[in-house]
Amino acid sequence: MKQFIVEFMGSPGAGKSSICRALKKLNISGSGMTVLPSHVGLMAKLFRRTRIDYLVSTASLWMKYRDSPYVQSGTLEMYLDALCKAETQIHVERMRRKLLVRNLIEHLRIRDGGSGVFVLDEGLAHRGVSALLSGVPRRIIEQHYTYMPLADLYVQVDIDIAIATARLEQRDGNDRKRVKVEDIQPAIERIQQRGRPILRVNGDRSPHETAMIVSREVLAHVNCL
């Protein structure tokens, strides 16, 4: 079976990670499903914070994946440069820069030879939203959505903004910039224009129930390959 990438979208606090954890627990016979969460172990997290990890990853993009439209078009360079200029908090700028590079390499490596179903609870679609929060110009964000490698299926987790805000305040405090519904809309519109399906699910439901809905949709698409 060829690779099939599923990418979650939605505001922080919508429940993306919880649904992905529930997906991981499901025993889906023959799907070859691999859930790639954004949260990793301590040692991997420490290494990812180093400049060595970032430099190695960036070098890999310029060398091994230089023919990718995202790199070849200059979008990667423009995104990173604009993020550096727009984001006032250096630790946020570094985090978002590393996340973009990591997600891009992860996606390209899967396309380069992986087989099976790969699920990402955050990916390149969400990086455009993060860049918007940092103040990156919309023309560069539009370029990002135009050239980013596409997943095969996007899962949009809808949630009442009051519920998402309450979850975030309990988890992170109340000093973070919040993602609004309209922040995600440009990504949804561009993905639809580029011909990829979007499955909308409700973040208010139990993660297990939503994971079952997602798994049925994924299997339906995979069986059509």
N, C-alpha and C positions, 0 to 999 in steps of 0.2 A: 504494500500500500504506500502511495506517495504521502508526503507530509500534508497536514491540514492544521492551520494555525487559527486558534480562537483567541480573541483579545477582548478583555473587559473594558468598559468605559463607564463613567459616572463620577459624580462628585465625591470627594472624600467623605466618609461616613455613610455612604450608600450601602455598604455591605459587600463590596467586591471580593475582598480577601476571605470573608466568612463563607461566601458561596464557593470560592475556589477550594477552600479546605474541605467543604462538604463534597465537592466533586472528586477530590483526591480519595476520599473514603469509599466512594461508590465502586463496586466491582463490576465494571462494564466489559463483558466478555468480548474479546476480539477487537476492541477499539484501539488498543495500544496507546491509551491516553497518558500523557505526562503533564502534570501541573507544574508550572515554573513560577512560583510565587516571588514577589518582590522582597519578602522578608527571608533572610538567610541566617545561617549559624554564625556564632561569634567570630571564629577564625576567618571565615570568608568575608564577614563584614569588616573586620580589621584590615584585611588585605585590600578590599575595595576602596577603603578610605585613603590608601597610600597613593602618592603621585606616580609610583612605578606602575601600578595597575592601570592608571589613566593613560600614561605615556605608551605603554605596550598596546593597549586597546586602540588608541588613536593611530599608532603606527600601523596596526593591522588593517585599519580602515583605509589608510592612504595607499597601502601596498597591496594587500590581498583583495580588497574589495573596492579598488579605485574605479572599476567599471560600473559600479552600482549607480543608477541614475541620481540617487540622493547625494553621492559624493561627486560624481562627474559634473552635475549641474551647478556645483558650488553651494548647494543648500546647506550642507554640513558646516562649511566655513562661515557662511553668513549667519546661521543660527547661533553658533558658538560666539562669534564676534559680537552680535547684537545682545546676547544674553550677558556677556561680560560688561558691556556698556550700560545696559538698562538696569540690572539688578544691583541695588545699593548694599545688600547684605552679602558679604563675601562668602560666608559659609553656605548660604542658600544658592548662590551662583555656582559654587563648586559642586554642590550636591546635584543640581539640575543638569549641569554640564556632564557629570559622570553618568547620570541616569540615561541621558540621551545616547551617549556613546555605547553604554552597556546594552540598552534595548536594541539599538541598531545592529550591533555585532551579533547579539543573540538571534535576532530575526534572520540576518543574512546567513548565519551558520546553519540554521534549520533548513533554509531554502537550498543551501549548498549540498545537502546530502542526508538530512534527517528523514526518517520515515515514521509515520504514526500521527497521532493527534497531540498537539502541543497547546497548552492553555496558559495564557499570560494574564495575571490579574491587573497589571498595568503595562502599557506598551507605548508605542510611538504616537498613537492617537492622543494619549493623555499628556505626552510631552508638549504638544502644542498648547494645551490648556495651561500647563505650568509656565510656559514661556509668556503667555498672555498675562498671567499674574505678576510676572517679573517686569512687565512693561515693554516687552519686545514688540516692535511695530507689527501691525496686522498684515502688512504686505509680506513680511518674512514668515509669519505664521501660515499665511495662505500658501507660500512657496513650500513650506514644510509639509502641509497636507497634500500638495500636488505631487511631490516627489517621494514621499515616504513609502517604503515597501508596505504592501497591504497584507493584512490577515485575510483568511478565507471567510471568517464569520466574526462579526462584532456583537458583543452582548452589552446592551445599554441598560444599566441598573438605575431605574427611576426611584426617587425617594422624595418624600415631603421634606422641604428645606428645613423646617423646624426640627424634625426628627434627626436629620443629618447633623445639624448644628449642635443639638443636644449631645449626640454621640461624640462629636469632636471635642466639645468643651470638657466632657468627662474624661476623654482620652488625652487631649493635648493642651487643655487650657483654652482661653478665649482671645489670644493675641495673634492668631494666624489669619492671613488673608483667606477669605472663603470663596470657593468656586460657586458661581451662580449657574442656573440652568442655561442662561443665554451664553455663558462662556463655552459650553460644550456644543452648542448648536452649529458653529462653523465646521467643526470636525464631522458631525453627523451629516451635514449637507454635502461636504466634499466627498466623504466616503460613499454616499449614495450616488453622487455624480460619477464616481469611478466604478460603479457597478457592483459593490459588495453588499451582501445582505446584513441587516441589523436586526437582532432579536431583542425586543424590549421586555424586561422583566421587572417585577416590583420588589424593591428592597425591603418592604415591610413584611414580606412573607418569610417563613422559616428558611434558613439557608439550605436545608436538606430538600425541601419541597422545590425550591428554585433550581437547585442542582439537578434534580430529576428532569425538570423542564428543559434545562440546557443540554443535558446529556442526550435526551431524545432528539432534540433539534440537531445536535452534532452528528449523531448516528445516521439521521435521515440524509444529511448532506454527504457524509462519507460514503454511504451506500450508493449514492448517485455518481460517484467518481468512476 
